[in-house]
């Protein structure tokens, strides 16, 4: 893209600002450490970045799990493009809401080379005639040592860098076969008795049957893998047989689906003290004992993807304490019932987090549905059942999650709200955070809005960013710590264009001090990128060239794990071109102070009130053309910037 004079001049100024190292006068609140996923070749060697060991990945390089101690990180990347951020085949609510954007934008994502429909068709139609290639690639990194310290300055680039994440995780696939055919996701990663353990789901590898067709034994099974030894334990579902009078037929080893969600090993779950268990969910039958929804999903017709996976699923628990490599563990039902008992589409309970004292939160399906998208999800706590019940836990819908003007479980609420779900719980601060997704247009968008629920008996619910800075703005809450700090993402500065029948809005990570918000403090939230810049003795604003988009975890000491992008130079940062996907660990600077922050240069398309040494930046930024709003490039190694 040909650069304007203003952009080139601003890039030159920013380059001088960033690369000039001074003793910091105002230090950043967060110190940046990079966990690289992509290693960039010199321009004369290759025109685009390439991926080490993940060479087919193109999109959604996001964090999916962080260990309790913050030293282990897992993520995943996709080989196809999709507007479904954090797409998960076994959580229908991550993709059943469809595309709200203009037909051109939706078609680019769906029909382009490596588009979503191509993935869907290959996964469910074309596998008989040709060998399927993995489309969902999982990976992990160990941060227990020390990164390569390349510069001791205060976020002066290059920042400390960890070893490159250079290979996908193999679970049921044979890593020596030379062809990866399974899709994999890691939902939890923990260090247990000195070993690194992973859990999530992996599809079955494809093989040639007697008819010379490529087939597989199941669409996805939960696993617990000891990455330190290579041992793999299969978390078997409660398989059904349509000819059986029993809902569960554990003699059937093929078919069915299961997902590992969380390890529990520190006596956190009553009734399982002293045991190492995996909590997740498993299929226990087809929807209403009919395979029609499942078969619709497997046909691969583009209108049917929202019917996947076609199973009724329930929260399950697997005790792996005494399991060995190669074992198949049949668990048991952990939760009884759903948010409501009558349905017209697949039932599901999904556990997203378990607190240090055993509080389980997630989502439960409800009898509100249409013929295409199925039942709606509602944010849920899974609480101990009565002493006489056969199953230890049951469901309680988190109350008071109103839309703007409507109470839950009313007709108008059903008409406007797609799903609500809890993402995280902290049993020390007694806070649950989660989100609400609108199905109806609101402010030329179908927004996601983050909530905080006070789990102290008061049933208080707060919506810190609802309709801010404008009606229909997005905010997504992902985690909360013991000090009531919340992390998540929201519309980046200047991202105010219509999304409903329009285009996407770039997101930026934030941190929210919930206690400060409740007390009415003038400032209670900050974009994470603003907390990484600093000022030199001369008052010059310094900004590392990272965009921080999707923070997934915050530790009690304030450490944040996020995904984002790095840019090789200032012009690329300004124009959002040639982004390099990275994972980031942000640690609190002992000398940082939220009450004394540097005047960070904001390179977004919006006016803002700033003062001091950074004022000259804003004079130039007002001249930046709107053409610098996001550019999409659907090529082999394109990434979302």
N, C-alpha and C positions, 0 to 999 in steps of 0.2 A: 504494500500500500504506500502510495506517495505521501510523504509527510508535509504538512503545512509549515510555513516559516515559524509560526508561533509554537507548534509542537516541537520542532527541532530546537528552537531556542530554549524552550523550557526543559527539554531533555538534556541539553548541554549544561544548564544551570544545575539541574538536579544531580547530574553526574558529578559535577564538581562538589556539590554539597555532600553526597553520600560517600565518595571515596576519600575525601579529605579527613584524616583521623586527627581528632583533637582530644585533649583531656575533657571528659564530660563535665559540664557544669550542672545540668539537670539530668540525672540518670533515668533510664527507662524503668518502668515498673516491672516489666517482664523481660527476661533474658531468653533469647531464641537459641534453640538447638535444632538442627535439621536431621531428619531421618530420610535420606534420599531413596527414591524409588526409581528414578530415571537418571542415567548418567549421560550428559550431553557431549557429543563429539565436537571437535573443532570444525568450524564452518567448511574448511577445505576437505575435511574427511567425509562429512555427510551433511546434507541440507537440513535434516530434521533430527530431533532427539530420538534415541532408541532406548529400549528397555532391556535391562540385563535379566535374562531368565523369564521375563514377563513380556517377551517381545511382541506378543499379539494383543496385549491390552491397549485400550484406546480411551477409556472413559471411566468416570466415577471412581477415582482412586481415594477411597474413604476409609476411615477407621471404623471397625465394627466391634472391637473389644479392647479393654484395658484391664490389666490385673489390679487387684485390690491395693497392692503396694506401688503401683504406677511404674514398675520396671519392665513390664511386658506389654507389647502392643500388637494387635492383629488388625488386618484390613483386607480389602478385596478390591479388585478392578474388573471391569467388564470389557469384553472384546466388541461389544455393540453399543450403539448410542440409544439413550432413552431419556425422556423427561421425568421418569420415575426415579427420583433421588432415593437411594437406599432400597432399590428394588430387591424384593425377597420372594422367590417363587412360592414359599410356604407360608407367607403372611399376605393374604389376598388384599388386605387393606393398604398395602404399599403400592398397589397398582390398579385397583378396581375403580378408581375415580376418573380415569380417562384423561383426555387431553383438552384443556380449556383454551389453548392458544389459537392463533389464526390457522387456517387450513395450510398455508405455506409452511409455517413453523412445524405444525404437527406432521405434515407429509415429509419434511426433511428428516425428522427423527424416526419416523416409521418406515418410510419407503426407500431411503437412501441406501447406498452400499453400507453394510454393517448396521443397518437400522434395526429397530425393535422387532418388526414383523419378520425380518429375515431370521433373527435368532429364534423366534417363536416357531416358525415353520421348520427350521432345521432341527430343533429340539424334539419335535413331535410328529413330523411327517417324513422328512427325508432320510431318517436314520436307517431305514431298511436297505436302501440302495448304496449308501456310502457311509464311511466311518465318520461319526460325529466328532468334532473337535471342541475341546473345553471352551466355554464362553464366560464362565464366572470363575475367576482366579483368586484364591485366597493366599495370604502370606502373613508372616509374623516377624517381629524383631525383638531382641533382648537388649534392654537398656540398663542392665545391672552393672556394667563396667563404667568406663569413662570414654566420652567421645573424643575424636581427634581434635584437639584444641589448636586451631590454626590461627587464631587471633585473640589476644587477651583484651581487646578493646570492648567498649560498651555497645554491643550489637554492631560493631564495625564489621563489615563483610570482608572475608568469609567468616561466618559464625562457626561455632563448634559443630562438627559433623560426625554422625554415627556411620558405621559401615553401611554400604548400599544393600537394600533388600533386593536380592538377586534371583529368587526362585519362588515358584508357586508351591503350595502345600499339596502333597499327595497323601490320600487316605486310602480309598479303595482301589485307586488306579495303581498300575505297576510303573514306577518311575524309570525302570530300565527298558520299557517297551518302545520308547521313542515317540509315542503318540499319546497325549493326554486326552481322555474322552469323558471325564467326569466334571460336573460343576460343583463348586465347593464354597461353603461359607463358614467362617468361624464366628461364633456368638459369644464365647467366653474363653479367656486364657488366664491361667493361674499357675503359681509356683507352689506345688504341694509336695512336702517332704523332700525338698531339694530338686524336684523334677518339674519340667515345664509340661503342663497339660493343656490340651485344646479340646473344645467341644463345639459342635455345630451340626451341619448336615453335609452329606456328599451323595451324589447320584451314583448309581451302579455303572461300572465300566461296560462298554459295548463289546460284543463278541459275535462271531459268525455262527449261526445255528446250522442244523442239518440241511436246511433249505437255502443256504448261502445268503441269508438275510442278516443284517446287523440288528441285534436285539440286546436288551438289558433286563435285569431281574427286578428292578424297582426304580421308581423315580427319585427317591431320596431316603436316606437312612441317617439317623443320628449316630454320632460317633464320640468316643473319648479316646484321644490319642496322646500317648506319652511321647512328646517330641524328643525327650532326652534319650530314650531307648528305642523308639520306633514302634513300640507296642500299640496295637489298635484294638479297641473294644467296640463292638457293634451294639447300638442301643435299639433293640428290636421293637417294632410297633405291635399293637394289639391287632393282628391281622384278622380280617373277616372272611368268611366263606358264605356266599349268597345262598348256598344250599344247606347251611348249618342253622340250627335253632339258636346257637350261641352267637352273641355279637363278636366275641373274641375267639379266634381259633389259632392258638399258638403253635399248632403243628404245621401251619403254612408259613414257609420261610420266605417265599417270594411275594411281591406286591406290598401294598400298604406304604405308609410314610411315617417318619419320625424325625424329630429335631431336638438336639440338645441345646439348652438355652443358658443354664447357669450351673456352675459347680457349687456345692455346699459341703464344707469340710471343717468348719470351725465351730461345730455345735450350734450353728445359727438357726437350724430348723427343728422345732420341738418334735420329739419322737424319732429323730435320726441322730441322736448324740453319739459321738464316737465313730461315725460312719462317713465315708466319702461317697456322695451321691451326685447325680446329675438330674436337674429339674428341666423339663422341656414339655413337648407335647407330642402326641401320637395319634394316628388315625385309629378309629375303632370300628368304623363301618363306612360304606358309601352313604351319601345323603339319602335318607329315608329308604335305605336298603335297595336303592336303584343305582345302577352304574351310569345313568344317562348324563349327569353333570360331568363325571370323570371322563366319559367317552367324548363329550363335547370338547373338553380341555385338550384331550389327546389328538383330536382331529387337526388342530393347528389353524383352524379358520380364524381370521383376525378378530372377528366379533365375539369369539368365545374365550379369549384369554382370561377374561374376568371370572370365568367359572373354575379356574384352576385353584386348588388341585382336585376338587370334586369329592373330597372326603369330609366327613365329620371328624373333628379332632378334639382332644381333651388333654388337660394338663396331666403329665405322666412323671414318674420318678423312677430312676434306675440306680440301684445300689451297686457300685463298682468296686467296693472296698477290697474284695477278694478275687476280682476278675483278673484274668491273665490275657496275654496277647492272643488274638484270634477268637476270644470268647464272644458268644452271642448272649446278651443279657436281656431277659424279658422283665420289664419293670411292672409297676402297678399304678392304678389310677390314684391321683392325688387330690383331685377336685371333683365335687359332685355338682351337677347342674350348670346352667348358664344364666345370663342376666334375666332372660325370660325363657319360658319352656316351649313355646310354639313357634314354628319356623316354616319358611318356604324356600330356604336356601341353606347352604352348609353352615353348621354350627361350629364355633371355635372358641377356645379359651387360650390366650397367649400370655405367658409370663415374660415380662421385660426386665424386671429387677427384683432382687431380694435384699432386704436391709440386714444390718448386722444383728438385729434381734428377731429376724425371721419374717418381717413384714413382706409379703409378696404383692406386687402390683403388675398391672398390664392391661388387658382388654378382654371383654366378653361379648359375644354376639348377642344381638337383640332382635326381636320379631318386628323389624322395620326394614323393608326391603322392596326391590322391584325385580322384575323378571330378568333383567340383564346383570345387575351388579350384586344382587343377593343381600343378605342380612347386614345390618350396620353394626359397627363395633362401639362399645361404650367403656370408658375408663373404669377400671375395676380394682378392688382389693380382694385378695383371696384370704379368707379368714377361717380360723378353726371351726369345724363343724360341731354339732352336738355330740355328747359322749356316746350316744347310742347309734350314731351314724356309722355306716360301713366304710365311708370314705372320709379322710381326716379334714378336708377343707371344702369350703363352699364359697360362693361369690357374693359380693356386695358392690353395687354400683356407686362410684364416688359421686356424692350429691352436689347440687347447686352449680353444676357446670352449664350456666345459662349462655345462650347466644346473646346478641345485643339486647333483644327485647322479649325473648321467649324462654320459658322454663323447660327443662328436660321432660321428655315423655308426653309432650303436647303435640297436636297436629302441626302447628307452625314450626316447631322445633324439628320434627321429622322431615318436614318439607325443605328445610334449609341446612341442616347439619348432617354431614356424611358420617364421620367417625369422631369419637373422642378416645384418647388412650393415655395411659400413664407410662412414662418412660423411665423414671427413676424415683427411688425413695431413700431418705436418710433417716434412720431411726434415732439419731442423736438430735438433730435439729427438728425432727418430727415434721418434715416437709415432704410432700409428694409433688413432683412436677410432671407435666404432660402437655397435651395439645388437643385442639379442636380443629377439624377440617370442615369448611363449608362446602356444601354441594350447590348452593345458590350463589349467584353473583352478588358481590358486595364491594362497592367502590371500584368497579371494573376489574375485579379479581375474584377468585375463589380462594380466599386466604386460609392459611394455617395460623392459629393464634395460640400462644403458649399460656398456660395457667400454673399457678402455685396453689396447692391445697394444704391447709394446715391440719395435720393429722393428730390433733390434740383434743378432740372432742368438740371443738367449736364449729367445725365444718366450714370454716372461712375459706373463701376462694378469691384469689386476686388475679387480674389480667394486666400486668404492668405495661404491656405495649399495645393493648387493644386500640385500634384506630390511630396509632401514632407511627409516623408523623402525619398520616392521612388515613381516611377511612379505607379499610381493605388492605392495610399493610400486613406483611407476613412477619411472624416471629415463631420460632420453634425452640422449645426448651428440651435439653438433652440430659442434664445431670445437675445435682445439687450436693453440696458438702455439709459437714457438721457445723460450719460457721454460717450457714444460710446464704452462701454464694451460689448462684445459678449460672450455668453456661448454656449457650445455644447459638442460634444464628437468626438473622433478620435481614430485611431488605437493606442492601448497602446504600450509602449516601448517594442521592441522585437517582436511585432506581425507583422512579415513580410512574413509569410508563404503564399503560393498560396491559394487563395480562389476559383478561378475559377477551378472547378473540383478538389478542395482541401477541406479545412476545414475553419471554422469560425475564425474570428480574434476578440479577446477580445477588448472592447472599454474602454476608460478612459475619464473622464470629463476634460474640459479645460476652461480657461478664456483668452480672447483676448482683448488687448487694441488696438482698431482700429486706434485711432489717432497716437499712437506710431508706429504702423505698417506702416501707411501712411508716417510718417516722416522718415522712414528708421532706426528706433532704432534697436540696436543690438539684444535686447530681447523684444518681444512684446506679447508673449503668454506663459502660464504656465499651466502644468497639475495641477488640483486642489489638488491631493494627495500631491504634492510637497509643497503646501502652507499650509498644516496642520502640518507639522513636525517642530521641533525646536531643539535648542541645549541647553545643560545644561552649568553651569559654567565651567565644566571640558571639554567642547567641545564635549560631547557625543551627537550623533544624536538620537533624539527621534521621533518615528513614531507611531501614533495611528493606530490600526489594522483595518482600513476601506479602502475598494476600492470604489472609487467614479466613477460611470459609466455613468449615464444619467442625467445631470443637465437640467432642463426644464425652469428655471426662474431666472432672475437676477433683483433685485430691484435697484432703483437709488442710494441707499446707499451701494450697492455692495453685499447685502445678496443674497445667492444662495440657491435654493431648488433643491435637487437631489435625485436619488435613487442609491443604492449600496449594499455592503455587509460588514458585520462585521465578524471577525474571533476570536475564543475564545483564541487562542494562536498563538505564532509566527510560529510554524511548520505548522499549518493549513494555515496561511497567505502565507507562502512561497510556499506551495504545492497547494494552492487554493482548499483545501478540507473543507467540512463541512461549507460552507458559510451560514450566517444568513441574510436574506433580511432585509433591513432597508431603511427608508427615512431619509434624512439628511438635516439639515439647517446649512449653513455655514455663520457666521456673521463676518464682518471685525473686526479684533483686533485693538483697538485704538493704541496699541504699535507695530503693525505690519508694515513692510516696504518692499515693493516689490524690493527695491534697496539693501536690506540687509537681504537675506534669509538664513536660515540654510542649511547646506550641508545635504540634506535629503537622507537617505539610499534608493537606488533604487533596489527593489527586482524583477527585470525583467531579461529576458534572452538576454542581449545585452551588449556590451562594451560601456563605456562612459568615458568622461574625468571629473574626480572629484579630488578634492584636500583637504588637511587639515585632520581633525580628522576622516573623513569618509573613508579615503583611504584604510584602512584594509578591509573594506567590499568588495571592488572591487576585491581584491586579491582572496577572497573566491568565489565571484560570478562568476568569470571566470571558476571555476571548476564545476559549477552547471550543471547537465546533462540536455539534451533537453527533457528528460522525464517529466520535470516539466511543460511543456506546457499543456494547458488545459486538464483536464480529464472530460469526460461526464459520468453521472450516471443516467440512466433512471429508477428511483424508485419513490415510492409514494410521497415523499417529496423532491425530487431532485430539485435543482435550478441551474440556470446558473451562473457560477462564472467567 
